[in-house]
Amino acid sequence: MIMDAIEQAFRKIHRKDFVSDTLHNKVNIDAPLPIGFGQTNSQPSTVRMMLEWLGTKSGEKILDIGSGSGWTTALLSLITGPNGRVFAVERIPELVKVGRNNCSNIGIQNVKFFHVGKQLGLLEYSPYDRILVSASAKKLPREILNQLKVGGKLVIPVQNDILEITKNADSDYDIETHPGFVFVPLL
């Protein structure tokens, strides 16, 4: 069922709506594309894997850290459905505007965008059912783990791995490591 929701989201949300017009001829290439300010729109196969590992369900409250141009935010919006909520955070103010405009232009309504500067996550709306991070941390940030609900899941790049973390209790986590990835830095 989760896979169906992800597939439907990829069919409805077109990557070309989240990159500059000059890159429209490259949106079907499975590679990151620049979105300005030294940031990228991640390659589709990596985004799909991360969404599968995240396991978002309908109606959940999601935190999207490093929302960039809003592409993963829009995908999460469709996956969690009209009763779900997505909180998108970005450290670059210009990209907050870009992401907000891109999502608005395609009719996404269950999303709120926030400029967070160097803050990790969005504590005031926590805890979250799911947290997706689209930039690589040097080490696993405790600040983000603390914003995850017990029973929730966090997917985060740490150095060249993507960690899939399930929170069993306040200080008890299951961690699965997926090696071999490269992302822009978290901070």
Secondary structure, DSSP 8 states (H G I E B T S, - for coil): -HHHHHHHHHHHS-GGGGS-GGGGGGTTSSS-EEEETTEEE--HHHHHHHHHHHT--TT-EEEEES-TTSHHHHHHHHHH-TT-EEEEEESSHHHHHHHHHHHHHTT--SEEEEE-TT--S-GGG--EEEEEE-SBBSS--HHHHTTEEEEEEEEEEETTEEEEEEEEETTEEEEEEEE-----B--
